[in-house]
């Protein structure tokens, strides 16, 4: 099965994607992740204003059969939460890269370099599938 | 350790099923989506490869007597060609496994057991034969098992030429009964049983070729391939217990609210003495949530937020679109006000306590 790995995004090994524009990072989960999870039916979202460090769990996504933590790819403050997903978590299956989950005002853009490129993430997925 | 494969393994891979290890087998977890697969079984017909299940054949003059002694439910008294669901217990009443015993005759019984317990069951059952004139054969490697489940399952079996219309009517083939059918010289055992709550059949096939043929023809005729994930949702919607969850080595059937399967009045069976005077420690509860999905291991609380039990199985119900669960609650902590709460991470949600299965399947 082939998955999408957009080249303008950065990725974590835990299957989050992020796109940094000035100091705001938009975060979601990848096409590979949504496909592995299957039908996504529930999402537990954080509150805006929550501070997160890179690697912190900021929420939970559930499929019919599984529960998975969401991990912050970068450190900073959550400034916006996509509350619409609470009633339409299945959008993440349909369009994972259009279904952002949170936006983080990052404390330092330097952390971005520690994330995977689309090529790096793709080979990470191939190793783990 | 290398995973065992069923004879349909290549078919599953061709269908791009998600495969995963289950009880030492590589098994299909899902093909399209759990939602599609569950809906197909409820509304049309789904087909499952459940060849990982174990099959033991008991033959000899005492076959039915022996099985009656092994299991807690009535077996000796039931008619030929009937199936019986029962726990299999030790002398101390604890549950080794739950199984379905198919009485072909008083001299021939097929027992179907959980894949994860095949070795444990075999060593237990084969150690109990001393007083009986029986022989035991482990057929687990020889039999494939297909489950064909859903309201259109009779129609599908007719289309596949397995049974004729008059053979499949409820009057000649009732729920929890079996038929022996020969297909191209191979003896199939077909049971009107299943794990979904719908009308359906389980086909025990000794022939890999016929198993493959039935599988691919069933798909051509509209059968939706369904994986183990959908199977688990289906059984939980109708509140069927699953060994390793509601039933386990350390509890008795009476702790899992399975009193109807323990026939204390039977003359003799393993565990009778103990179970006759046993006061259950737990009660199995059915709890539904409007928000949040209960999962195995989550705490069940009373209205004072004291822990009174644990969820043993939980999922989102596809048919009801809400969280459903079974759980074991300590009997002396069972709340008089019947108010139950489930803790999901940091949050506590009030659950609705149900006395009937979450969903009523269509089987007769």
Boltz contact constraints between the chains, C-beta under 6 A:
constraints:
  - contact:
      token1: [A, 38]
      token2: [B, 30]
      max_distance: 6.0
  - contact:
      token1: [A, 39]
      token2: [B, 33]
      max_distance: 6.0
  - contact:
      token1: [A, 39]
      token2: [B, 34]
      max_distance: 6.0
  - contact:
      token1: [A, 39]
      token2: [B, 35]
      max_distance: 6.0
  - contact:
      token1: [A, 41]
      token2: [B, 316]
      max_distance: 6.0
  - contact:
      token1: [A, 42]
      token2: [B, 293]
      max_distance: 6.0
  - contact:
      token1: [A, 62]
      token2: [B, 293]
      max_distance: 6.0
  - contact:
      token1: [A, 64]
      token2: [B, 34]
      max_distance: 6.0
  - contact:
      token1: [A, 64]
      token2: [B, 315]
      max_distance: 6.0
  - contact:
      token1: [A, 64]
      token2: [B, 316]
      max_distance: 6.0
  - contact:
      token1: [A, 65]
      token2: [B, 229]
      max_distance: 6.0
